[in-house]
Amino acid sequence: MELGKEALEALGYRVVAKTGSVEALDVFLAQPEQFALVITDQTTPDMTSMVLARRLLEDRPGILIILDTG
């Protein structure tokens, strides 16, 4: 995760990185307009990436989401 974060920051992106899907959802829901893209791993703890993606889209239809795997 850290390598991807650093790579995106080097390209000028502002990155918020979380290791758990519940925490990521909480951060997103607090300020959904601050995010242009969400990248999530298929096997996140506590909540699958598909469930996370549905919750994100409920709050912000059209948000770009990349479902990645390990």
PyMOL Python script that loads the backbone (N, CA, C, O; Angstrom):
from pymol import cmd

cmd.read_pdbstr("""\
ATOM      1  N   MET A   1       0.827  -1.191   0.000  1.00  0.00           N
ATOM      2  CA  MET A   1       0.000   0.000   0.000  1.00  0.00           C
ATOM      3  C   MET A   1       0.867   1.249   0.000  1.00  0.00           C
ATOM      4  O   MET A   1       0.579   2.206  -0.718  1.00  0.00           O
ATOM      5  N   GLU A   2       1.923   1.245   0.798  1.00  0.00           N
ATOM      6  CA  GLU A   2       2.767   2.439   0.919  1.00  0.00           C
ATOM      7  C   GLU A   2       3.424   2.800  -0.409  1.00  0.00           C
ATOM      8  O   GLU A   2       3.526   3.978  -0.751  1.00  0.00           O
ATOM      9  N   LEU A   3       3.871   1.793  -1.158  1.00  0.00           N
ATOM     10  CA  LEU A   3       4.509   2.043  -2.446  1.00  0.00           C
ATOM     11  C   LEU A   3       3.545   2.715  -3.422  1.00  0.00           C
ATOM     12  O   LEU A   3       3.911   3.671  -4.106  1.00  0.00           O
ATOM     13  N   GLY A   4       2.319   2.212  -3.482  1.00  0.00           N
ATOM     14  CA  GLY A   4       1.312   2.815  -4.356  1.00  0.00           C
ATOM     15  C   GLY A   4       0.986   4.234  -3.945  1.00  0.00           C
ATOM     16  O   GLY A   4       0.826   5.110  -4.795  1.00  0.00           O
ATOM     17  N   LYS A   5       0.889   4.465  -2.660  1.00  0.00           N
ATOM     18  CA  LYS A   5       0.615   5.804  -2.130  1.00  0.00           C
ATOM     19  C   LYS A   5       1.725   6.765  -2.536  1.00  0.00           C
ATOM     20  O   LYS A   5       1.460   7.861  -3.030  1.00  0.00           O
ATOM     21  N   GLU A   6       2.967   6.345  -2.325  1.00  0.00           N
ATOM     22  CA  GLU A   6       4.106   7.190  -2.668  1.00  0.00           C
ATOM     23  C   GLU A   6       4.171   7.469  -4.170  1.00  0.00           C
ATOM     24  O   GLU A   6       4.489   8.584  -4.584  1.00  0.00           O
ATOM     25  N   ALA A   7       3.873   6.465  -4.977  1.00  0.00           N
ATOM     26  CA  ALA A   7       3.908   6.642  -6.429  1.00  0.00           C
ATOM     27  C   ALA A   7       2.857   7.662  -6.878  1.00  0.00           C
ATOM     28  O   ALA A   7       3.144   8.532  -7.700  1.00  0.00           O
ATOM     29  N   LEU A   8       1.653   7.553  -6.345  1.00  0.00           N
ATOM     30  CA  LEU A   8       0.601   8.499  -6.715  1.00  0.00           C
ATOM     31  C   LEU A   8       0.914   9.911  -6.222  1.00  0.00           C
ATOM     32  O   LEU A   8       0.655  10.887  -6.926  1.00  0.00           O
ATOM     33  N   GLU A   9       1.466  10.020  -5.026  1.00  0.00           N
ATOM     34  CA  GLU A   9       1.846  11.338  -4.502  1.00  0.00           C
ATOM     35  C   GLU A   9       2.958  11.962  -5.345  1.00  0.00           C
ATOM     36  O   GLU A   9       2.968  13.175  -5.555  1.00  0.00           O
ATOM     37  N   ALA A  10       3.891  11.145  -5.828  1.00  0.00           N
ATOM     38  CA  ALA A  10       4.970  11.646  -6.677  1.00  0.00           C
ATOM     39  C   ALA A  10       4.427  12.218  -7.987  1.00  0.00           C
ATOM     40  O   ALA A  10       5.052  13.080  -8.606  1.00  0.00           O
ATOM     41  N   LEU A  11       3.259  11.730  -8.400  1.00  0.00           N
ATOM     42  CA  LEU A  11       2.617  12.241  -9.605  1.00  0.00           C
ATOM     43  C   LEU A  11       1.741  13.463  -9.324  1.00  0.00           C
ATOM     44  O   LEU A  11       1.130  14.024 -10.233  1.00  0.00           O
ATOM     45  N   GLY A  12       1.691  13.865  -8.049  1.00  0.00           N
ATOM     46  CA  GLY A  12       0.951  15.069  -7.693  1.00  0.00           C
ATOM     47  C   GLY A  12      -0.426  14.847  -7.110  1.00  0.00           C
ATOM     48  O   GLY A  12      -1.148  15.811  -6.855  1.00  0.00           O
ATOM     49  N   TYR A  13      -0.810  13.591  -6.891  1.00  0.00           N
ATOM     50  CA  TYR A  13      -2.131  13.297  -6.327  1.00  0.00           C
ATOM     51  C   TYR A  13      -2.094  13.396  -4.807  1.00  0.00           C
ATOM     52  O   TYR A  13      -1.084  13.091  -4.173  1.00  0.00           O
ATOM     53  N   ARG A  14      -3.202  13.823  -4.244  1.00  0.00           N
ATOM     54  CA  ARG A  14      -3.376  13.796  -2.796  1.00  0.00           C
ATOM     55  C   ARG A  14      -3.982  12.437  -2.460  1.00  0.00           C
ATOM     56  O   ARG A  14      -5.019  12.074  -3.015  1.00  0.00           O
ATOM     57  N   VAL A  15      -3.360  11.689  -1.571  1.00  0.00           N
ATOM     58  CA  VAL A  15      -3.755  10.303  -1.306  1.00  0.00           C
ATOM     59  C   VAL A  15      -4.143  10.135   0.158  1.00  0.00           C
ATOM     60  O   VAL A  15      -3.444  10.604   1.056  1.00  0.00           O
ATOM     61  N   VAL A  16      -5.260   9.464   0.383  1.00  0.00           N
ATOM     62  CA  VAL A  16      -5.667   9.042   1.718  1.00  0.00           C
ATOM     63  C   VAL A  16      -5.645   7.519   1.690  1.00  0.00           C
ATOM     64  O   VAL A  16      -6.395   6.897   0.938  1.00  0.00           O
ATOM     65  N   ALA A  17      -4.786   6.920   2.509  1.00  0.00           N
ATOM     66  CA  ALA A  17      -4.642   5.459   2.500  1.00  0.00           C
ATOM     67  C   ALA A  17      -5.108   4.887   3.832  1.00  0.00           C
ATOM     68  O   ALA A  17      -4.699   5.346   4.899  1.00  0.00           O
ATOM     69  N   LYS A  18      -5.960   3.889   3.754  1.00  0.00           N
ATOM     70  CA  LYS A  18      -6.472   3.185   4.933  1.00  0.00           C
ATOM     71  C   LYS A  18      -6.322   1.693   4.698  1.00  0.00           C
ATOM     72  O   LYS A  18      -6.408   1.226   3.562  1.00  0.00           O
ATOM     73  N   THR A  19      -6.094   0.936   5.781  1.00  0.00           N
ATOM     74  CA  THR A  19      -5.919  -0.507   5.634  1.00  0.00           C
ATOM     75  C   THR A  19      -7.205  -1.288   5.832  1.00  0.00           C
ATOM     76  O   THR A  19      -7.257  -2.472   5.498  1.00  0.00           O
ATOM     77  N   GLY A  20      -8.241  -0.664   6.364  1.00  0.00           N
ATOM     78  CA  GLY A  20      -9.508  -1.348   6.584  1.00  0.00           C
ATOM     79  C   GLY A  20     -10.645  -0.674   5.834  1.00  0.00           C
ATOM     80  O   GLY A  20     -10.694   0.551   5.726  1.00  0.00           O
ATOM     81  N   SER A  21     -11.547  -1.476   5.325  1.00  0.00           N
ATOM     82  CA  SER A  21     -12.653  -0.947   4.531  1.00  0.00           C
ATOM     83  C   SER A  21     -13.637  -0.125   5.352  1.00  0.00           C
ATOM     84  O   SER A  21     -14.194   0.850   4.849  1.00  0.00           O
ATOM     85  N   VAL A  22     -13.858  -0.500   6.597  1.00  0.00           N
ATOM     86  CA  VAL A  22     -14.789   0.261   7.442  1.00  0.00           C
ATOM     87  C   VAL A  22     -14.222   1.652   7.715  1.00  0.00           C
ATOM     88  O   VAL A  22     -14.939   2.648   7.627  1.00  0.00           O
ATOM     89  N   GLU A  23     -12.953   1.713   8.041  1.00  0.00           N
ATOM     90  CA  GLU A  23     -12.309   3.009   8.268  1.00  0.00           C
ATOM     91  C   GLU A  23     -12.308   3.844   6.983  1.00  0.00           C
ATOM     92  O   GLU A  23     -12.566   5.047   7.025  1.00  0.00           O
ATOM     93  N   ALA A  24     -12.022   3.215   5.857  1.00  0.00           N
ATOM     94  CA  ALA A  24     -12.029   3.926   4.578  1.00  0.00           C
ATOM     95  C   ALA A  24     -13.417   4.499   4.279  1.00  0.00           C
ATOM     96  O   ALA A  24     -13.544   5.640   3.835  1.00  0.00           O
ATOM     97  N   LEU A  25     -14.444   3.703   4.523  1.00  0.00           N
ATOM     98  CA  LEU A  25     -15.815   4.173   4.291  1.00  0.00           C
ATOM     99  C   LEU A  25     -16.138   5.360   5.187  1.00  0.00           C
ATOM    100  O   LEU A  25     -16.742   6.330   4.729  1.00  0.00           O
ATOM    101  N   ASP A  26     -15.750   5.298   6.447  1.00  0.00           N
ATOM    102  CA  ASP A  26     -15.995   6.404   7.376  1.00  0.00           C
ATOM    103  C   ASP A  26     -15.334   7.691   6.892  1.00  0.00           C
ATOM    104  O   ASP A  26     -15.946   8.758   6.928  1.00  0.00           O
ATOM    105  N   VAL A  27     -14.092   7.589   6.442  1.00  0.00           N
ATOM    106  CA  VAL A  27     -13.370   8.762   5.947  1.00  0.00           C
ATOM    107  C   VAL A  27     -14.063   9.309   4.702  1.00  0.00           C
ATOM    108  O   VAL A  27     -14.241  10.520   4.571  1.00  0.00           O
ATOM    109  N   PHE A  28     -14.449   8.430   3.797  1.00  0.00           N
ATOM    110  CA  PHE A  28     -15.127   8.848   2.570  1.00  0.00           C
ATOM    111  C   PHE A  28     -16.455   9.535   2.883  1.00  0.00           C
ATOM    112  O   PHE A  28     -16.745  10.601   2.342  1.00  0.00           O
ATOM    113  N   LEU A  29     -17.255   8.932   3.750  1.00  0.00           N
ATOM    114  CA  LEU A  29     -18.579   9.483   4.055  1.00  0.00           C
ATOM    115  C   LEU A  29     -18.509  10.834   4.754  1.00  0.00           C
ATOM    116  O   LEU A  29     -19.442  11.632   4.662  1.00  0.00           O
ATOM    117  N   ALA A  30     -17.412  11.093   5.449  1.00  0.00           N
ATOM    118  CA  ALA A  30     -17.248  12.378   6.123  1.00  0.00           C
ATOM    119  C   ALA A  30     -17.084  13.524   5.120  1.00  0.00           C
ATOM    120  O   ALA A  30     -17.510  14.647   5.389  1.00  0.00           O
ATOM    121  N   GLN A  31     -16.462  13.244   3.956  1.00  0.00           N
ATOM    122  CA  GLN A  31     -16.242  14.270   2.940  1.00  0.00           C
ATOM    123  C   GLN A  31     -16.192  13.638   1.549  1.00  0.00           C
ATOM    124  O   GLN A  31     -15.138  13.641   0.913  1.00  0.00           O
ATOM    125  N   PRO A  32     -17.296  13.104   1.074  1.00  0.00           N
ATOM    126  CA  PRO A  32     -17.261  12.384  -0.202  1.00  0.00           C
ATOM    127  C   PRO A  32     -16.848  13.242  -1.396  1.00  0.00           C
ATOM    128  O   PRO A  32     -16.301  12.722  -2.368  1.00  0.00           O
ATOM    129  N   GLU A  33     -17.100  14.526  -1.335  1.00  0.00           N
ATOM    130  CA  GLU A  33     -16.754  15.407  -2.457  1.00  0.00           C
ATOM    131  C   GLU A  33     -15.243  15.596  -2.600  1.00  0.00           C
ATOM    132  O   GLU A  33     -14.782  16.108  -3.620  1.00  0.00           O
ATOM    133  N   GLN A  34     -14.476  15.194  -1.601  1.00  0.00           N
ATOM    134  CA  GLN A  34     -13.026  15.343  -1.636  1.00  0.00           C
ATOM    135  C   GLN A  34     -12.329  14.236  -2.432  1.00  0.00           C
ATOM    136  O   GLN A  34     -11.118  14.294  -2.646  1.00  0.00           O
ATOM    137  N   PHE A  35     -13.084  13.235  -2.867  1.00  0.00           N
ATOM    138  CA  PHE A  35     -12.494  12.083  -3.542  1.00  0.00           C
ATOM    139  C   PHE A  35     -12.929  12.012  -4.995  1.00  0.00           C
ATOM    140  O   PHE A  35     -14.113  12.125  -5.311  1.00  0.00           O
ATOM    141  N   ALA A  36     -11.947  11.822  -5.880  1.00  0.00           N
ATOM    142  CA  ALA A  36     -12.228  11.641  -7.304  1.00  0.00           C
ATOM    143  C   ALA A  36     -12.177  10.168  -7.687  1.00  0.00           C
ATOM    144  O   ALA A  36     -12.757   9.763  -8.694  1.00  0.00           O
ATOM    145  N   LEU A  37     -11.483   9.369  -6.884  1.00  0.00           N
ATOM    146  CA  LEU A  37     -11.255   7.967  -7.201  1.00  0.00           C
ATOM    147  C   LEU A  37     -11.018   7.195  -5.909  1.00  0.00           C
ATOM    148  O   LEU A  37     -10.394   7.703  -4.977  1.00  0.00           O
ATOM    149  N   VAL A  38     -11.518   5.974  -5.862  1.00  0.00           N
ATOM    150  CA  VAL A  38     -11.249   5.069  -4.745  1.00  0.00           C
ATOM    151  C   VAL A  38     -10.638   3.800  -5.327  1.00  0.00           C
ATOM    152  O   VAL A  38     -11.190   3.201  -6.250  1.00  0.00           O
ATOM    153  N   ILE A  39      -9.497   3.395  -4.781  1.00  0.00           N
ATOM    154  CA  ILE A  39      -8.855   2.144  -5.159  1.00  0.00           C
ATOM    155  C   ILE A  39      -8.957   1.229  -3.947  1.00  0.00           C
ATOM    156  O   ILE A  39      -8.526   1.597  -2.855  1.00  0.00           O
ATOM    157  N   THR A  40      -9.519   0.045  -4.129  1.00  0.00           N
ATOM    158  CA  THR A  40      -9.692  -0.876  -3.012  1.00  0.00           C
ATOM    159  C   THR A  40      -9.289  -2.290  -3.412  1.00  0.00           C
ATOM    160  O   THR A  40      -9.455  -2.699  -4.561  1.00  0.00           O
ATOM    161  N   ASP A  41      -8.770  -3.011  -2.464  1.00  0.00           N
ATOM    162  CA  ASP A  41      -8.369  -4.399  -2.689  1.00  0.00           C
ATOM    163  C   ASP A  41      -9.606  -5.294  -2.606  1.00  0.00           C
ATOM    164  O   ASP A  41     -10.532  -5.008  -1.847  1.00  0.00           O
ATOM    165  N   GLN A  42      -9.619  -6.351  -3.368  1.00  0.00           N
ATOM    166  CA  GLN A  42     -10.747  -7.288  -3.377  1.00  0.00           C
ATOM    167  C   GLN A  42     -10.989  -7.932  -2.018  1.00  0.00           C
ATOM    168  O   GLN A  42     -12.128  -8.245  -1.673  1.00  0.00           O
ATOM    169  N   THR A  43      -9.933  -8.131  -1.251  1.00  0.00           N
ATOM    170  CA  THR A  43     -10.058  -8.851   0.019  1.00  0.00           C
ATOM    171  C   THR A  43      -9.742  -7.931   1.194  1.00  0.00           C
ATOM    172  O   THR A  43      -8.734  -8.115   1.878  1.00  0.00           O
ATOM    173  N   THR A  44     -10.584  -6.961   1.424  1.00  0.00           N
ATOM    174  CA  THR A  44     -10.393  -6.045   2.542  1.00  0.00           C
ATOM    175  C   THR A  44     -11.009  -6.638   3.805  1.00  0.00           C
ATOM    176  O   THR A  44     -12.004  -7.361   3.737  1.00  0.00           O
ATOM    177  N   PRO A  45     -10.413  -6.329   4.960  1.00  0.00           N
ATOM    178  CA  PRO A  45     -10.971  -6.857   6.208  1.00  0.00           C
ATOM    179  C   PRO A  45     -12.325  -6.209   6.539  1.00  0.00           C
ATOM    180  O   PRO A  45     -12.567  -5.053   6.194  1.00  0.00           O
ATOM    181  N   ASP A  46     -13.174  -6.943   7.191  1.00  0.00           N
ATOM    182  CA  ASP A  46     -14.458  -6.474   7.730  1.00  0.00           C
ATOM    183  C   ASP A  46     -15.573  -6.241   6.709  1.00  0.00           C
ATOM    184  O   ASP A  46     -16.750  -6.342   7.053  1.00  0.00           O
ATOM    185  N   MET A  47     -15.221  -5.933   5.471  1.00  0.00           N
ATOM    186  CA  MET A  47     -16.240  -5.653   4.457  1.00  0.00           C
ATOM    187  C   MET A  47     -15.611  -5.930   3.093  1.00  0.00           C
ATOM    188  O   MET A  47     -14.509  -5.455   2.819  1.00  0.00           O
ATOM    189  N   THR A  48     -16.283  -6.678   2.248  1.00  0.00           N
ATOM    190  CA  THR A  48     -15.714  -6.954   0.926  1.00  0.00           C
ATOM    191  C   THR A  48     -15.670  -5.675   0.099  1.00  0.00           C
ATOM    192  O   THR A  48     -16.389  -4.714   0.375  1.00  0.00           O
ATOM    193  N   SER A  49     -14.825  -5.681  -0.904  1.00  0.00           N
ATOM    194  CA  SER A  49     -14.712  -4.505  -1.757  1.00  0.00           C
ATOM    195  C   SER A  49     -16.005  -4.245  -2.528  1.00  0.00           C
ATOM    196  O   SER A  49     -16.318  -3.095  -2.833  1.00  0.00           O
ATOM    197  N   MET A  50     -16.750  -5.285  -2.842  1.00  0.00           N
ATOM    198  CA  MET A  50     -18.030  -5.089  -3.542  1.00  0.00           C
ATOM    199  C   MET A  50     -19.039  -4.374  -2.646  1.00  0.00           C
ATOM    200  O   MET A  50     -19.764  -3.492  -3.105  1.00  0.00           O
ATOM    201  N   VAL A  51     -19.084  -4.751  -1.379  1.00  0.00           N
ATOM    202  CA  VAL A  51     -19.980  -4.074  -0.434  1.00  0.00           C
ATOM    203  C   VAL A  51     -19.528  -2.628  -0.259  1.00  0.00           C
ATOM    204  O   VAL A  51     -20.351  -1.712  -0.258  1.00  0.00           O
ATOM    205  N   LEU A  52     -18.225  -2.427  -0.113  1.00  0.00           N
ATOM    206  CA  LEU A  52     -17.690  -1.076   0.009  1.00  0.00           C
ATOM    207  C   LEU A  52     -18.055  -0.243  -1.217  1.00  0.00           C
ATOM    208  O   LEU A  52     -18.512   0.892  -1.079  1.00  0.00           O
ATOM    209  N   ALA A  53     -17.862  -0.787  -2.395  1.00  0.00           N
ATOM    210  CA  ALA A  53     -18.175  -0.063  -3.633  1.00  0.00           C
ATOM    211  C   ALA A  53     -19.649   0.327  -3.690  1.00  0.00           C
ATOM    212  O   ALA A  53     -19.979   1.445  -4.084  1.00  0.00           O
ATOM    213  N   ARG A  54     -20.525  -0.575  -3.304  1.00  0.00           N
ATOM    214  CA  ARG A  54     -21.970  -0.254  -3.308  1.00  0.00           C
ATOM    215  C   ARG A  54     -22.281   0.898  -2.352  1.00  0.00           C
ATOM    216  O   ARG A  54     -23.062   1.791  -2.680  1.00  0.00           O
ATOM    217  N   ARG A  55     -21.662   0.871  -1.165  1.00  0.00           N
ATOM    218  CA  ARG A  55     -21.889   1.939  -0.174  1.00  0.00           C
ATOM    219  C   ARG A  55     -21.369   3.286  -0.692  1.00  0.00           C
ATOM    220  O   ARG A  55     -22.015   4.318  -0.512  1.00  0.00           O
ATOM    221  N   LEU A  56     -20.201   3.263  -1.332  1.00  0.00           N
ATOM    222  CA  LEU A  56     -19.637   4.488  -1.889  1.00  0.00           C
ATOM    223  C   LEU A  56     -20.561   5.063  -2.961  1.00  0.00           C
ATOM    224  O   LEU A  56     -20.810   6.268  -3.006  1.00  0.00           O
ATOM    225  N   LEU A  57     -21.061   4.182  -3.820  1.00  0.00           N
ATOM    226  CA  LEU A  57     -21.934   4.622  -4.910  1.00  0.00           C
ATOM    227  C   LEU A  57     -23.298   5.093  -4.412  1.00  0.00           C
ATOM    228  O   LEU A  57     -23.924   5.946  -5.042  1.00  0.00           O
ATOM    229  N   GLU A  58     -23.762   4.551  -3.298  1.00  0.00           N
ATOM    230  CA  GLU A  58     -25.020   5.033  -2.712  1.00  0.00           C
ATOM    231  C   GLU A  58     -24.887   6.493  -2.298  1.00  0.00           C
ATOM    232  O   GLU A  58     -25.795   7.299  -2.502  1.00  0.00           O
ATOM    233  N   ASP A  59     -23.750   6.812  -1.719  1.00  0.00           N
ATOM    234  CA  ASP A  59     -23.537   8.172  -1.231  1.00  0.00           C
ATOM    235  C   ASP A  59     -23.071   9.117  -2.331  1.00  0.00           C
ATOM    236  O   ASP A  59     -23.376  10.309  -2.302  1.00  0.00           O
ATOM    237  N   ARG A  60     -22.344   8.595  -3.285  1.00  0.00           N
ATOM    238  CA  ARG A  60     -21.805   9.427  -4.360  1.00  0.00           C
ATOM    239  C   ARG A  60     -21.875   8.682  -5.689  1.00  0.00           C
ATOM    240  O   ARG A  60     -20.877   8.123  -6.145  1.00  0.00           O
ATOM    241  N   PRO A  61     -23.051   8.675  -6.306  1.00  0.00           N
ATOM    242  CA  PRO A  61     -23.184   7.993  -7.599  1.00  0.00           C
ATOM    243  C   PRO A  61     -22.161   8.530  -8.603  1.00  0.00           C
ATOM    244  O   PRO A  61     -21.935   9.737  -8.697  1.00  0.00           O
ATOM    245  N   GLY A  62     -21.559   7.625  -9.337  1.00  0.00           N
ATOM    246  CA  GLY A  62     -20.605   8.021 -10.355  1.00  0.00           C
ATOM    247  C   GLY A  62     -19.160   8.097  -9.895  1.00  0.00           C
ATOM    248  O   GLY A  62     -18.269   8.308 -10.719  1.00  0.00           O
ATOM    249  N   ILE A  63     -18.897   7.929  -8.585  1.00  0.00           N
ATOM    250  CA  ILE A  63     -17.509   7.945  -8.115  1.00  0.00           C
ATOM    251  C   ILE A  63     -16.741   6.834  -8.820  1.00  0.00           C
ATOM    252  O   ILE A  63     -17.249   5.723  -8.970  1.00  0.00           O
ATOM    253  N   LEU A  64     -15.539   7.126  -9.245  1.00  0.00           N
ATOM    254  CA  LEU A  64     -14.714   6.120  -9.907  1.00  0.00           C
ATOM    255  C   LEU A  64     -14.123   5.188  -8.861  1.00  0.00           C
ATOM    256  O   LEU A  64     -13.582   5.644  -7.853  1.00  0.00           O
ATOM    257  N   ILE A  65     -14.227   3.877  -9.098  1.00  0.00           N
ATOM    258  CA  ILE A  65     -13.736   2.875  -8.161  1.00  0.00           C
ATOM    259  C   ILE A  65     -12.926   1.843  -8.928  1.00  0.00           C
ATOM    260  O   ILE A  65     -13.372   1.316  -9.948  1.00  0.00           O
ATOM    261  N   ILE A  66     -11.733   1.563  -8.426  1.00  0.00           N
ATOM    262  CA  ILE A  66     -10.903   0.493  -8.983  1.00  0.00           C
ATOM    263  C   ILE A  66     -10.857  -0.627  -7.957  1.00  0.00           C
ATOM    264  O   ILE A  66     -10.416  -0.423  -6.825  1.00  0.00           O
ATOM    265  N   LEU A  67     -11.311  -1.809  -8.351  1.00  0.00           N
ATOM    266  CA  LEU A  67     -11.227  -2.999  -7.491  1.00  0.00           C
ATOM    267  C   LEU A  67      -9.972  -3.756  -7.911  1.00  0.00           C
ATOM    268  O   LEU A  67      -9.882  -4.268  -9.027  1.00  0.00           O
ATOM    269  N   ASP A  68      -9.015  -3.816  -7.003  1.00  0.00           N
ATOM    270  CA  ASP A  68      -7.712  -4.414  -7.281  1.00  0.00           C
ATOM    271  C   ASP A  68      -7.578  -5.710  -6.497  1.00  0.00           C
ATOM    272  O   ASP A  68      -8.325  -5.956  -5.550  1.00  0.00           O
ATOM    273  N   THR A  69      -6.636  -6.522  -6.894  1.00  0.00           N
ATOM    274  CA  THR A  69      -6.344  -7.721  -6.121  1.00  0.00           C
ATOM    275  C   THR A  69      -4.844  -7.841  -5.927  1.00  0.00           C
ATOM    276  O   THR A  69      -4.061  -7.569  -6.837  1.00  0.00           O
ATOM    277  N   GLY A  70      -4.455  -8.255  -4.727  1.00  0.00           N
ATOM    278  CA  GLY A  70      -3.141  -8.429  -4.192  1.00  0.00           C
ATOM    279  C   GLY A  70      -1.982  -8.409  -5.048  1.00  0.00           C
ATOM    280  O   GLY A  70      -0.858  -8.561  -4.570  1.00  0.00           O
TER     281      GLY A  70
END
""", "prot")
cmd.dss("prot")
cmd.show_as("cartoon", "prot")
cmd.util.cbc("prot")
cmd.orient("prot")
